[in-house]
Amino acid sequence: MTHYDVIVIGAGGVGSAALYHGAAQGLKILGIDRFSPPHNHGSSHGQTRIIRMAYFEHPDYVPLLKQAYAGWKHLEQLSGQQLYHEVGLLEVGPVDGIVIPGVLRSSKEHDLPLDQFTTHEAQRQFPGFDFPENHTVLFEQQAGYLMVEDCIASYLAAAQQQGAKLNCEESLVSWKPHQGEVEVVTDKQTYRCSKLIITTGAWTSSFTGNCQLPLTLLRKHLYWYRSDSKNYLASQGCPVFFYEDQGRFFYGFPELQPGTGVKVSEHSGGDPLSDPSVLDPSQNQEDRLAVEAFLKKSLPQVSRDLVQHAACMYTMTPDENFIVDVHPECADVVLAAGLSGHGFKFASVLGQMLIELSATGNTSLPIDFLSIKRFG
């Protein structure tokens, strides 16, 4: 029976990063994934993901983001390709909402630069966008997008160059402590390891034993709409954007190339999902109409001509903050779960933290607010 220092279950965004960080430290490490990453069966696909620093969700994410930015830069150096595109981020919402107060709080606590515009100033600066008169407009220059599939492929390639092994099309069946180690059973064979890292996304609830995490699944929709306006081209300075609009949240990306479409999605809402292995790829008409109503109001030069649609999954916690912790019933198992639709930007640092947690049970970064214990 083959023994490893560390086995990582799930080689998507976070798992691929953990695989690399472990291999770079000289560990004998194995990654196992039920698909062949990067793939479109989970949460980490769809070309792009936003990365931003002045984090409205919680200011304690900012120290993690500083490390994440450094991690993505390091991965770019390893891969020799650009993975992060700093095009800036427009954040729009009411002054008494969730987004604007949260962004301003993080900016103040961590001394982060932000530009604030009146709606008229923003209209001149960003001619493809419309802004409600009673909303605040913030612009964060140190923000942009990551090429999601390229990031995962780069981490997996770098990990294997450092000696990591990756087994694809292999599914975890169970794990259990065994004589001071962890026994890992898949649908193909049985392994032993000193430490186990679980980064299985929407499948996490199946593999946490008696520790039932409060996770729920949502099916989410991504749309790409045609536009003939140069105002939405990344090459012409169009930023990524995030709007809070009457209690709903919409985000999107510029056209990466002419004709590829403006990518837009609703961050709120979503279709409840009971089985992650049955991700229905079809559209939801109500969701699409809401997105198109947002476009008409806020990006009026984007057409309703749909170029592409995709579905992905959010794995949600009750407070929409991550779970990153040692398993409460087995100190040799660590996990990252419940990334709640905003986790990919952190993948580089989460992978690093999981390797630290597996080695010592601790990490140098402030993650107490991500503990399993907060759920009792």
N, C-alpha and C positions, 0 to 999 in steps of 0.2 A: 504493500500500500504506500503510495507516494505521500511524503510529508512536505509541507510548506511552512515557512515562517508566517506568511499571511495569505489568506484567500479573500478576494474581493468578489462578492456576488452582485452582479449588475455593473456593466462597463459603459454606461452612458456618460453624461456630463461629469458627475461627481466621481463615479467609479473609475473612469479612465484617468482622472487626475490622481486619485489615490494610488492606482496601479503605477503611474509614473513616479510619484514621490517615494513609494516604497522601493521600487526598483533602483532609483537613484541613490538610495541609502544602502544599497547592496543586499537587500532582503531577497530571499527566495520567495517569489510572490506569483500567485496565479489569479487571473481574472476569469470569471465564468459569466456568460450571458446567454439567455434563452434565444436571442436573435443574433444578428451580425452587425454590431454597431460600426458607424452611426446608422440608425434605422429610423423608421417613422411609426413605431409601435408604442411610443411612450410620450415623454414630455419634451425631449431635446431634439426637435427637428423643426423645419420650416424656415431654413436659410439664416435667420437673424434673431438675435435677442438684444434687448436694450441693456446697457450698463450705465449706471449713474452713481454719483457719490453722495449728494445731499439727500439722504434717504428718508422719505416721509414716513415710512412704516415704523421705524424706531431708530433713534440716534445711535444706539449701541451697535448697529450694523456698520457704521462708518469705519471703525478700526479694521473690521474684517474686509471692507471694500478696499482700503488702502493696500492691504496685503494681496487682495485679489487682482488689482490693477498691476501690481508688480509681478504676480504670477503669470498673467496673460502676456506681459511684455517678455518675460523669460521664455515662454512657450513660443512666441514669435521668433525669438533668436534661435531656439532649437530647430524650429521647422523651416525657417527661412522664408516664411510667407506672412503677409499682413492678415491678422485675425481680428484686430480691433480697429474700428474706424471712428475717429473723434469728429463727429459732425455737430455735436451739441444737442441739447434737449430743451424743447419748449414744454413748460408745465403750466397748465391753465386751470383755474378754478376759482370758486368764491373764497373770499378772505376768511369766512367762518366755516369752511369745509374741512376736509381731511387732508388733501394733498398740499395746499399752499401753507397752512400752519405747520404741517410736519416737515416740509422742505426748509422753511425758515428756521425751525427749531434746530434741525440737524446742522444747518449752515452756521447758526450762531454758536452752538456748543462746540463745533469742531473747526471754526474759523475757515469756512469754505467759501470761495468766491461765487457770487450769484449776480446776475443782472436782472433788474426789475424794470418792466416797461408799463406805461399806460397802454390801453388798448389801441389808441391811435398810433403811438410809437411802434408798437408791435406790428400793426398792419403795414406800416412803411418798411419795417425791417424784414418782415416775412410775408410777402405779397400773396402767397398761395393760401393763407389762413385767414379765417374770420374769428373774432373774439367777442364774446358778450360784453356789453358795456359795463356790467357790474362785476366782472371777474378780474382777478389779478393775473398778470402774465410774468413768469419767471423764465430766465434762460440760464442754463448751466453749460458752460463751454466744455468742462471736463466730463463729457458724457458722449455717448454714441451707441454703436452697435457692434456685437460680436458675430462672426460667421460660425454658426453653431455646429454644423456638421464638420466643418474644417477644424474647429477646436478639438472635437472628440477624436477625429482621425489623427490629428497631430499628437495628442496625448498618448493614444494607443501606439502609434509608431515610435514615439520617443521611449515609451515604457519597454517595448520589445527590443529596442536597440540597447537598452540597459539590462536586458536579460529577463524581463518579465515574460511569462507565458500567458497566452490568451486562448481560452476554449469557447468557441461560439456554437450556437445551436445546441446548447446544453442547459438543462433546467434544474434548479435546486428543488429537491424533494423535501429534505429535512436537515437539521443540524442538532447536535446535542453535545454537552460536555462529556469527555471520555478520558479518564486517567490523566488529568492535568492538561489535556489538549481539547480541541474541538473536532468532532467527527462530522464531516460534511458529506451528505448523500445526494447525488444527482441522479438523473434518469439514465446516466451512462456508467458511473462508477462511484466509488467511495474514496474520500481523501481524509487526511488528518492535517491539522494546522495548529500552530501556537496561538494565532489570533485570527478572528473572522471579522470582516467588515461587510455590512449589509447596506447596499445602495440600490435597492430594487424598485424605487419609485412607487408606482401604483400597485405593485405586488407586495409591498412591505407587510401589510397586515397578515399575510399568509405565513410569515416567517419570524414572528416575534414571540412565539410560544405563549406562555400564560400572561405575558405583558401585553395586554390589549391596548394599543395606541388609539387615540380618538381621531382616526383618519377617515375622511370621506373623499370620494372621487367625483370629479366633474369632467364631462366632455366639453372641450372648448373649440372654437372655430377661428380659423385664420383665412383672410380674404386678400386677394390682390386685384386691384381695380385699375383699369386703363386710364391714362391721362395723356393728353397731348401738350400739356404745359411744362415748360422748362422749370417752373417754380418748384416742382416736386422732385427734381433730379438731385441725387446726392452730389454729383459733380458740380452742380450749380449752387451748392451751399444749403440745400434743404436739410433741416435737422430731423431727428426723431422727435416724437411728440407724445404727450400724455395729458388728457383732458379729464377733469371731473365735471360732469354735466348732470345736474339735477339728481344727485345721488348715484349716478352710474359712472363708470370709468372706461375710457376708450384710449387706445394707444396705437401707434403706427410708425412706419418707416418710409423714408424716401424711396423713389425708384433707384435701384442699384444700376440699372442700364435702361436706356430708352426702350419702352415697349414691355418691360417686365412687370409693370404695375406697382402702384402704391399699396403697401401691405398695411392692413388695419384690422383691429380686433377689439372686442369688448372684454376688458379684464374682469369686470363684475359678471354676475349671472352664471350661466353654464347649465348643462344638462346633467342631472344626477346619473351616475354610472355605478352599476353593481359589480361588474366583472371586467377587469382591465384587459382580459384576453379577447373581449368582443367589443372593439372600438369601431363603432359605426362610422364610416367615412362620409356618409351623406350629409347634405346641408340641413340646417334648421331654418326654416323660412322666417320665423319670428326673430331669431337672432340676426339673420341677414338684413331684415328690414330695419332693425334698430341701428345696425352699423351704417346702413345707407342713409338713414335719417341724420345720423351724426355727420356723415360726409357732406351731405347737402348743406348743413348748418355751418360746418367748421372748415371744410376743404372743398369749396364750391366748384373748383376747376377740375375735380376728379369725377370721372363719369361713373355710371352704374353698370358699365360693361365689365363683367367679371372675367378676369384672366385666369385665375387659379383659386382653388379652395383646398384647405387641408383641415384635419381634425387632430387634436392632441389632448392630453389629459393633465389636469391639475390634481395633485394629492394634497388635500386641505387639512390643516389643524384648526381647532376652534378659534384661536386668536390670530391665525394666519402667519404666525412666526414658525420658523423651522424647529425640528427636533434634531439635535446633534449631541450624542451622549453615549456613555457606556450602558450596555444592556443591564437593567436592574437585577436580573437573575443570573447573569454570567459575566464576570469581569473580563473575560477573554473575547467578548463580542462587543463591537461598537457599531453605531449606525447613524446615518443621516436620512431623515424622512420628513414628509409633510412640508415640502418646499413651497407649497401654496401658490404656485404660478409666478414666483419671483426669485427662484433659486439659481438659475443657470449662471448668472453673472458672478456668483460666488464659487463656482465649481473649482476654480484653481486653488482657492484657499481652503475650501472644505476638504478637498483631497489631502492637503497638507495636514490639516487638523486631525483628520481621521487616523492618519499614520501616527501622529503624536499621541492621540488618545489610546491607540492600540498598544503603543510601546510603554506608556507610563500611567495611563488613566487620567492624564491631565494635558492641557494645552496652554501655551503662553498667551493666547488670545482670549478676550472677554466673551465667554459664551454661556454664562450662568442663565441668561434670559432665554436660552434655547434648551434648557434642561428638561428631561422627561418629568422630573419631580414637580414641575409647575401644574401638572394635571393630576397630581395626587396619586 
